[in-house]
Amino acid sequence: MQMKINREVLLKPLIKVAGIVERRHTLPILSNLLLEAKNNNIKLTATDLEMQISLNIATELKGGFSTTISAKKFLDICRSLPEDIDIGLVSKDSRVMVKAGKSRFNLQTLPFADYPVMTKVGGETTQIAISQIEFKRLLKQVEFAMAQQDIRYYLNGLLLEVNEKKLNLVGTDGHRLSFTSATLNKSYEKTDVILPRKTIIELIKLLDDTDEEISIELAMGQANFSFGEISLISKVIDGKFPDYHRVIPTSHSNTFTANRVAMLTAMQRASILSNEKYRGVRMVLSENNIKLISANTEQEEAEEELEITYNQEALDIGFNVTYLVDVLNNTQQENINFSFSDANSSCLITVPEDNDYKYVVMPMRI
C-alpha cells in the first residue's frame, strides 16, 4: 500500500499531534503515531493514555493502510526534507518506507491493532460552543496560576465550570487564584471538571486565533474538544476543587489603579534583591504613593517608588513578588486595579475593562 503527500501539508499537523508523545515510555507503542490512510484522508493520532489528539488531513490517496510509526523519527525526517517536496509512504509487512526525491528511510512499525485508542465515553454529556480565540484567551488568563506537581493533585489542573449561562475557569496553587468567565449563548445545568495541566498546555498550543468555534463536551471522567480538523480527548482529574467563591474577596475597600507596565517593571527591579527562596516584596501604601521594598539575607535592599492616586488607609503588606509579576505579564490591559482590606488581607487584582477577571494573592510575612 502506498500514498503521496506534500511536505507542507503534512508537517504542521504532524507537529501538532506529536507534541504529546512521550519519548520514553514503558509501552513502546506510545512512542508511535497511529497513521490511518483511507478515503482521500489521512488521520494522525497520538496518545499518552491520559489524553489523545487526532487530526485529519485531506489528500489524494491511492489505496489505503493503517500502521504505527515512531513519532519523533517521522517528524525529524519530515522537518529535514526540502520545502514543498512530495513525500511518498509505502507500507509493507512491519515496515514503512518514506520516500522523497532521492532520499529513502525505512522505519520499523508496530501493529496498528495494538494501538490503545481512547474512545468517547457514553452517557449524559454537557456540550457547549465558544470561539477558539475567546477560549484561548480565557485559558491564558488562568493557566499560570495552576500548581505544578502539588501533592494535592486536584490543584495540578484547571477547574472548568459550566453554570447556567456562564463558563468559568479557575486555576490555583493554594497561594494565589486566577478566575475568569465568559457568557454562553444559552443556559446549562451546573457541571464542572478539573482538566489536567498537560491538556491545558496542549489546548493553548493548538487553538487558533480565529472566531471559528470549538465544541466542548463534558462527560463522566472525560472532556472532549473538537475544532477545525482536530479532536482532543482528555481524562479529567478526580477530586474536589477548592470553593473559589470563598477565596475571592468582595469587600476590599482600599483600592488604587496603576499603570500595568510601570508596576511590572518596578516589581521586576525590586525582585532582583529579594530573598531567592521566598521572593518577598513589601508594598507600602501611603497617600498618593506606593513603595516596593525588598531585602535578602546579604542585607542588600531595593526600593522602588511610584506615584498613584490613593487617599485611604496606610498599609504595609508583604507578597511573593513572582505571583504579582505573573499576573502583570499575563494581562494586556493598560491599567490594573489593586484592592486590599487591611495589612493582613489578600490582594485582589482586577482589570477595569474586564469585570469577569479576578486574581487573588495571599499575603506573606516579611
C-alpha positions in Angstrom: 0.0 0.0 0.0 1.3 3.5 -0.8 0.4 7.2 -0.6 1.9 10.5 -1.6 1.5 13.9 0.3 3.2 17.3 0.1 5.6 18.0 2.9 4.0 21.3 3.8 0.5 19.7 4.0 1.9 17.0 6.4 4.3 18.9 8.6 2.1 21.3 10.5 -0.5 18.6 11.5 2.4 16.3 12.4 3.9 18.8 14.8 0.5 19.4 16.4 -0.1 15.8 17.1 3.4 14.7 18.0 3.6 17.2 20.9 2.0 14.9 23.4 4.1 11.8 22.6 6.3 10.7 25.5 9.9 10.0 24.3 10.5 7.3 26.9 7.5 5.2 27.8 7.2 1.8 29.3 4.8 0.9 26.4 6.9 1.2 23.2 3.8 1.7 21.1 3.1 5.0 22.9 6.2 6.5 21.3 4.5 5.9 17.9 1.8 7.7 16.0 -1.2 5.9 14.6 -1.4 6.7 10.9 -4.7 5.7 9.1 -4.9 6.4 5.3 -8.3 5.9 3.6 -11.0 7.7 1.5 -8.6 10.6 0.5 -8.0 11.3 4.1 -5.0 10.8 6.5 -5.8 10.6 10.2 -2.9 11.0 12.6 -3.5 10.0 16.3 -1.2 10.3 19.3 -1.9 9.4 22.9 -0.2 9.2 26.3 -3.2 7.2 27.8 -4.4 10.4 29.6 -5.0 12.5 26.5 -5.4 11.8 22.8 -5.1 14.1 19.8 -6.4 13.1 16.4 -6.1 15.2 13.3 -7.5 14.7 9.7 -5.6 15.8 6.6 -7.4 15.8 3.2 -5.2 14.4 0.4 -5.4 12.3 -2.7 -4.7 8.7 -2.0 -4.2 5.5 -3.9 -5.5 2.7 -1.8 -5.1 3.0 2.0 -3.4 1.5 5.0 -3.1 1.7 8.8 0.1 1.5 10.8 2.0 3.0 13.7 5.4 4.6 13.3 7.9 6.4 15.6 6.5 10.0 16.1 10.0 11.5 16.7 11.7 9.8 13.8 8.9 10.5 11.3 8.7 14.2 12.4 12.5 14.6 12.3 12.6 13.2 8.7 9.8 15.4 7.5 11.4 18.5 9.1 14.8 17.7 7.5 13.4 17.4 3.9 13.4 20.3 1.4 10.3 22.6 1.3 7.4 21.7 -1.0 8.8 18.2 -1.8 6.3 15.3 -2.2 6.6 12.6 0.4 5.7 9.0 -0.5 4.8 6.4 2.1 4.9 2.7 1.3 3.7 0.2 3.9 4.9 -3.4 3.6 5.0 -6.1 6.3 6.3 -4.5 9.5 8.0 -1.5 7.9 7.1 1.8 6.3 9.4 3.3 3.6 9.4 7.1 3.5 10.5 8.4 0.0 11.2 12.0 -1.0 13.3 12.9 -4.1 16.4 10.7 -3.8 16.0 10.1 0.0 14.8 6.8 1.4 14.0 5.9 5.0 13.0 2.5 6.2 11.1 2.7 9.5 10.1 -0.1 11.8 6.4 -0.2 12.6 4.2 -1.8 15.3 0.8 -3.4 14.6 -2.0 -0.7 14.4 -4.4 -3.1 16.1 -2.3 -2.9 19.3 -2.6 0.9 19.5 -4.5 2.0 22.6 -7.1 4.3 21.0 -9.2 6.3 23.5 -12.9 6.5 22.7 -15.6 8.9 23.9 -17.5 7.6 26.9 -21.2 7.2 26.7 -23.9 8.6 29.0 -25.1 12.1 29.6 -22.9 15.0 28.4 -22.9 18.7 28.5 -21.9 20.3 25.2 -21.1 24.0 24.8 -19.5 26.0 22.0 -17.3 29.1 22.1 -14.9 30.8 19.7 -11.4 29.5 19.6 -9.8 32.9 20.2 -12.1 33.5 23.2 -11.4 30.1 24.8 -7.6 30.5 24.2 -7.8 34.0 25.9 -9.6 32.5 28.9 -7.1 29.7 29.3 -4.1 32.0 29.2 -5.7 34.2 31.8 -5.7 31.4 34.4 -3.2 28.7 33.4 -0.2 30.3 35.0 -1.9 30.0 38.5 -2.1 26.2 38.3 0.0 24.2 40.7 3.0 22.1 39.4 3.4 18.6 40.8 1.5 19.5 44.0 0.7 16.6 46.4 -2.9 18.0 46.2 -3.3 16.5 42.8 -6.6 18.4 42.1 -4.6 21.7 42.0 -2.4 20.4 39.1 -5.1 21.4 36.6 -7.9 24.0 35.9 -11.5 23.9 37.0 -13.8 24.3 34.0 -17.3 25.0 35.3 -20.5 25.5 33.3 -23.2 27.2 35.3 -26.4 28.5 33.7 -25.1 31.0 31.0 -21.5 31.2 32.4 -18.3 29.3 31.5 -16.0 29.8 34.5 -12.3 28.8 34.5 -10.2 28.8 37.8 -6.6 28.0 38.5 -5.0 28.0 41.9 -1.9 26.6 43.7 -3.1 27.4 47.2 -1.1 30.7 47.4 -2.9 32.6 44.6 -6.0 32.1 42.5 -6.9 33.2 39.0 -10.6 33.4 37.9 -12.2 34.3 34.6 -15.5 33.9 33.0 -17.4 34.1 29.7 -21.1 34.3 28.8 -22.6 31.4 26.8 -25.4 31.7 24.3 -27.8 29.5 26.3 -28.3 28.2 29.8 -27.0 24.9 31.1 -27.3 22.9 34.3 -24.3 23.3 36.6 -21.4 20.9 35.8 -17.7 21.0 36.2 -14.5 19.1 35.6 -10.8 19.5 36.5 -8.7 19.5 33.3 -5.1 18.2 33.7 -2.2 20.7 33.2 -0.9 18.9 30.1 -4.3 19.2 28.4 -4.4 22.9 29.1 -0.9 23.5 27.7 -1.7 21.5 24.5 -5.0 23.3 24.0 -3.3 26.7 24.2 -0.8 25.5 21.6 -3.4 24.0 19.3 -6.2 26.7 19.4 -6.2 29.3 16.5 -6.7 33.0 16.9 -10.0 32.8 14.9 -13.7 33.2 15.5 -14.3 29.6 14.5 -15.9 27.6 17.2 -14.5 24.9 19.5 -17.1 22.3 20.7 -16.5 21.3 24.3 -18.2 18.1 25.6 -18.1 17.3 29.3 -18.8 13.7 30.2 -18.3 11.3 33.1 -14.5 11.3 33.8 -13.7 12.8 30.4 -13.7 16.1 28.4 -13.7 16.2 24.6 -12.7 19.2 22.4 -13.4 19.4 18.6 -12.2 22.3 16.5 -11.1 22.5 12.9 -9.7 19.2 11.9 -8.6 18.4 15.5 -10.2 16.2 18.0 -8.8 16.1 21.6 -10.0 13.6 24.2 -8.8 14.1 27.8 -9.3 12.3 31.1 -10.2 14.6 33.9 -8.7 14.8 37.4 -10.8 13.0 40.0 -11.0 15.2 43.1 -12.8 18.2 44.7 -11.6 21.6 43.6 -11.5 24.3 46.4 -14.5 26.5 46.7 -13.2 29.6 44.9 -16.2 31.7 45.9 -14.8 31.8 49.5 -11.3 32.9 48.3 -12.4 35.8 46.1 -13.0 38.8 48.4 -16.0 41.1 47.9 -15.3 43.9 50.5 -11.8 45.1 49.9 -12.2 48.9 50.2 -8.6 50.2 50.0 -8.1 50.5 46.2 -5.8 52.1 43.7 -5.2 51.9 39.9 -1.7 51.7 38.5 -0.2 51.6 35.0 0.5 47.9 34.3 3.8 48.3 32.6 5.2 50.8 35.2 4.1 48.5 38.1 5.6 45.4 36.3 9.0 46.9 35.6 9.2 48.3 39.2 8.4 44.9 40.6 10.9 43.2 38.4 13.6 45.6 39.6 12.6 45.2 43.2 12.6 41.4 42.9 16.4 41.4 41.9 17.4 41.8 45.6 14.5 39.8 47.1 15.3 36.6 49.1 15.9 33.9 46.4 13.8 31.3 48.3 10.8 33.4 49.5 10.8 36.1 46.8 9.2 38.6 49.3 8.5 42.2 48.5 6.7 44.7 50.8 4.1 47.0 49.3 4.0 50.2 51.5 1.0 52.3 50.7 0.7 56.0 51.8 -1.1 59.0 50.4 -0.7 59.0 46.6 2.4 56.9 46.9 3.4 53.2 46.8 6.9 51.8 47.7 8.1 48.4 46.8 10.8 47.3 49.2 12.8 44.0 49.1 15.8 42.7 51.0 17.8 39.5 51.1 20.0 37.5 53.6 23.1 39.5 52.5 21.5 42.7 54.0 21.0 44.1 50.5 17.9 46.2 49.8 16.0 47.6 46.9 13.3 50.3 46.9 11.0 51.4 44.1 8.6 54.3 44.4 5.5 55.1 42.2 3.0 57.9 42.3 -0.6 56.7 42.5 -4.0 58.1 43.3 -4.6 56.8 46.8 -6.0 58.6 49.9 -7.2 55.7 52.1 -5.6 53.7 54.9 -1.8 53.5 55.1 -0.8 49.8 54.6 2.3 47.7 54.7 1.8 44.2 53.3 4.2 41.6 52.0 3.7 39.4 48.9 5.6 36.8 46.9 6.7 39.1 44.0 6.6 36.3 41.5 2.9 35.9 41.9 2.4 39.6 41.2 4.8 39.7 38.2 2.9 36.6 36.7 -0.4 38.4 36.6 1.0 41.6 35.2 2.8 39.6 32.5 -0.4 37.7 31.6 -2.8 40.6 31.2 -2.6 43.0 28.4 -4.7 46.0 29.7 -3.0 49.3 30.2 -4.2 49.8 33.8 -4.6 47.4 36.7 -6.7 47.7 39.9 -5.3 46.6 43.3 -7.6 46.2 46.3 -6.9 45.4 50.0 -8.9 45.2 53.2 -6.1 45.6 55.8 -2.5 44.8 56.5 -3.2 41.0 56.8 -5.6 40.6 53.9 -5.2 39.2 50.4 -4.6 41.4 47.4 -7.4 41.4 44.8 -6.3 42.3 41.3 -8.8 43.2 38.6 -8.8 45.0 35.3 -11.0 48.0 34.5 -12.2 46.7 31.1 -13.0 43.1 32.2 -15.4 42.6 35.1 -15.1 38.8 34.6 -11.4 38.6 35.6 -10.2 38.3 39.2 -6.8 37.4 40.6 -6.2 36.9 44.3 -2.8 36.7 46.1 -2.4 35.7 49.7 -0.1 37.9 51.8 3.2 36.7 53.4 5.1 37.8 56.5 8.3 39.6 55.8 
